[in-house]
Amino acid sequence: MTKNKVNLALQVLPQSDTKHPYAIVDKAIEVIQNSGLPYTVCPFETVIEGTWDEVMKVVENVHEACYQNETSKMMTYIKIQTNKENDVTINDKMEKYS
């Protein structure tokens, strides 16, 4: 896999009998914040920028955090944008809206 930066959009939909899903999603976002990777939180998903290995490690850590915070089951939706020759950055797509 290329070492170029990719964008990964991550949406987790945790279910728990003891916690509101938003509380668990907050823990997932905390993992993303602590990853050190650039990210943008959106209403339905969070976009993360990094190498393939970096962003997939974040996905793994988010799953672990959700299950450690009383998730009993979860749906996860992932979208990945890659470019064989160049980095894919959040700023390239969003700068005209800033």
C-alpha beads as a LAMMPS data file, in Angstrom:
LAMMPS data file: protein, C-alpha beads

98 atoms
97 bonds

1 atom types
1 bond types

-500.0 500.0 xlo xhi
-500.0 500.0 ylo yhi
-500.0 500.0 zlo zhi

Masses

1 110.0

Atoms # bond

1 1 1 0.000 0.000 0.000
2 1 1 1.182 3.506 -0.783
3 1 1 2.656 5.652 1.965
4 1 1 0.730 8.680 0.681
5 1 1 -1.772 10.288 2.988
6 1 1 -5.338 9.071 2.624
7 1 1 -8.653 10.320 3.977
8 1 1 -10.812 7.931 5.965
9 1 1 -14.352 8.830 6.977
10 1 1 -15.373 6.875 10.071
11 1 1 -18.873 6.530 11.477
12 1 1 -19.543 4.281 14.465
13 1 1 -23.051 3.490 15.669
14 1 1 -22.597 1.852 19.070
15 1 1 -25.403 0.170 20.976
16 1 1 -25.448 -0.231 24.738
17 1 1 -28.014 -1.132 27.358
18 1 1 -26.321 1.120 29.914
19 1 1 -24.971 4.188 28.092
20 1 1 -26.368 6.658 25.591
21 1 1 -24.692 6.193 22.192
22 1 1 -23.479 9.817 22.159
23 1 1 -21.406 9.173 25.294
24 1 1 -19.688 6.280 23.543
25 1 1 -19.185 8.275 20.337
26 1 1 -17.525 10.969 22.483
27 1 1 -15.002 8.328 23.593
28 1 1 -14.404 7.367 19.953
29 1 1 -13.758 10.998 19.031
30 1 1 -11.400 11.288 21.990
31 1 1 -9.338 8.414 20.547
32 1 1 -9.194 10.215 17.209
33 1 1 -8.170 13.479 18.889
34 1 1 -5.417 11.689 20.806
35 1 1 -4.063 10.018 17.648
36 1 1 -2.228 13.180 16.624
37 1 1 -3.588 12.877 13.082
38 1 1 -5.468 15.716 11.380
39 1 1 -9.230 15.183 11.592
40 1 1 -12.551 16.943 11.095
41 1 1 -15.611 16.050 13.127
42 1 1 -18.827 16.242 11.093
43 1 1 -22.427 15.532 12.150
44 1 1 -22.477 11.974 10.773
45 1 1 -18.822 10.952 10.604
46 1 1 -15.287 12.035 11.374
47 1 1 -12.699 12.376 8.608
48 1 1 -9.142 11.384 9.500
49 1 1 -5.996 12.086 7.467
50 1 1 -2.881 9.911 7.579
51 1 1 -1.184 6.968 5.959
52 1 1 -3.191 3.815 5.405
53 1 1 -1.566 2.123 8.395
54 1 1 -2.094 5.143 10.649
55 1 1 -5.790 5.572 9.912
56 1 1 -6.509 1.852 10.152
57 1 1 -4.805 1.780 13.574
58 1 1 -7.143 4.582 14.660
59 1 1 -10.130 2.513 13.493
60 1 1 -8.875 -0.403 15.595
61 1 1 -8.361 1.839 18.631
62 1 1 -11.830 3.373 18.227
63 1 1 -13.372 -0.099 18.229
64 1 1 -11.456 -1.061 21.366
65 1 1 -12.515 2.151 23.120
66 1 1 -16.169 1.642 22.232
67 1 1 -16.184 -1.893 23.581
68 1 1 -14.344 -0.771 26.721
69 1 1 -17.134 1.777 27.242
70 1 1 -20.041 -0.654 27.391
71 1 1 -20.824 -1.072 23.704
72 1 1 -22.564 -4.403 23.221
73 1 1 -22.650 -4.245 19.415
74 1 1 -21.791 -1.690 16.793
75 1 1 -22.148 -0.819 13.132
76 1 1 -19.121 0.849 11.537
77 1 1 -19.127 2.647 8.217
78 1 1 -15.847 3.537 6.524
79 1 1 -15.100 5.487 3.352
80 1 1 -11.512 5.820 2.136
81 1 1 -10.143 8.165 -0.504
82 1 1 -6.690 7.377 -1.913
83 1 1 -4.499 8.696 -4.700
84 1 1 -1.708 6.589 -6.198
85 1 1 0.556 9.575 -6.904
86 1 1 -0.283 12.218 -4.282
87 1 1 -1.487 12.766 -0.755
88 1 1 -5.202 13.175 -0.138
89 1 1 -5.735 15.938 2.397
90 1 1 -8.725 17.333 4.191
91 1 1 -7.551 20.863 3.408
92 1 1 -7.487 20.236 -0.357
93 1 1 -11.197 19.500 -0.226
94 1 1 -12.238 22.040 2.388
95 1 1 -10.072 25.148 1.920
96 1 1 -12.554 26.890 -0.380
97 1 1 -15.174 26.685 2.409
98 1 1 -12.978 28.232 5.118

Bonds

1 1 1 2
2 1 2 3
3 1 3 4
4 1 4 5
5 1 5 6
6 1 6 7
7 1 7 8
8 1 8 9
9 1 9 10
10 1 10 11
11 1 11 12
12 1 12 13
13 1 13 14
14 1 14 15
15 1 15 16
16 1 16 17
17 1 17 18
18 1 18 19
19 1 19 20
20 1 20 21
21 1 21 22
22 1 22 23
23 1 23 24
24 1 24 25
25 1 25 26
26 1 26 27
27 1 27 28
28 1 28 29
29 1 29 30
30 1 30 31
31 1 31 32
32 1 32 33
33 1 33 34
34 1 34 35
35 1 35 36
36 1 36 37
37 1 37 38
38 1 38 39
39 1 39 40
40 1 40 41
41 1 41 42
42 1 42 43
43 1 43 44
44 1 44 45
45 1 45 46
46 1 46 47
47 1 47 48
48 1 48 49
49 1 49 50
50 1 50 51
51 1 51 52
52 1 52 53
53 1 53 54
54 1 54 55
55 1 55 56
56 1 56 57
57 1 57 58
58 1 58 59
59 1 59 60
60 1 60 61
61 1 61 62
62 1 62 63
63 1 63 64
64 1 64 65
65 1 65 66
66 1 66 67
67 1 67 68
68 1 68 69
69 1 69 70
70 1 70 71
71 1 71 72
72 1 72 73
73 1 73 74
74 1 74 75
75 1 75 76
76 1 76 77
77 1 77 78
78 1 78 79
79 1 79 80
80 1 80 81
81 1 81 82
82 1 82 83
83 1 83 84
84 1 84 85
85 1 85 86
86 1 86 87
87 1 87 88
88 1 88 89
89 1 89 90
90 1 90 91
91 1 91 92
92 1 92 93
93 1 93 94
94 1 94 95
95 1 95 96
96 1 96 97
97 1 97 98
